[in-house]
Amino acid sequence: MNNTLLALVALPILAMQCGDKKKLNTQCLQGKVVRTSCASLVVQVTNNDSIGEDGWKDSTSANPATYDNVFSVSNLCKLPAEVKPGNTIYFTIEKPKPSDCVVCMMYDAPPRTQYDIINVSTSPCGASSK
């Protein structure tokens, strides 16, 4: 009887431990724009290794490289013009929302992990941009 009661009490506690281990982080993140195309934009987070996916390979590059902490930007058409490959940007992330963003239909093997990025800036978080 005691073992059954213990199991019934422990089950909900253990169930809460399951699920998505990576919580959405709303802090200001720093990232490097790895790749842009008409179909996708890939960002590598450089100041938080719990965001994005690890081991993504850019198969479209002439010199394929493997990246960790990368994600595909789902609100691609709402980004400022200065977001270009190689640039360091600062931003916050949100879960992807339905969008009327039009992108080309080319498949370029982006990371499966996707986020909307907002508050995009080329200035470090908390710094005033000039």
RABELBEL-V32489 format. One record per backbone hydrogen bond with DSSP energy under -1.0 kcal/mol. NH is the residue of the N-H (numbers start at 1). CO is the residue of the C=O. If there is no record, write none. Layout:
nh->NH co->CO
nh->NH co->CO
This chain:
nh->5 co->1
nh->6 co->2
nh->7 co->3
nh->8 co->4
nh->9 co->5
nh->10 co->6
nh->11 co->7
nh->14 co->10
nh->15 co->11
nh->16 co->12
nh->29 co->91
nh->31 co->89
nh->32 co->44
nh->33 co->87
nh->34 co->42
nh->35 co->42
nh->37 co->40
nh->42 co->35
nh->43 co->71
nh->44 co->32
nh->45 co->69
nh->46 co->30
nh->51 co->48
nh->53 co->70
nh->56 co->67
nh->58 co->65
nh->59 co->57
nh->67 co->56
nh->70 co->53
nh->71 co->43
nh->72 co->113
nh->73 co->41
nh->74 co->115
nh->78 co->75
nh->79 co->76
nh->83 co->80
nh->84 co->82
nh->86 co->33
nh->87 co->84
nh->89 co->31
nh->90 co->121
nh->91 co->29
nh->92 co->118
nh->94 co->116
nh->104 co->38
nh->115 co->72
nh->116 co->94
nh->118 co->92
nh->121 co->90
nh->127 co->124
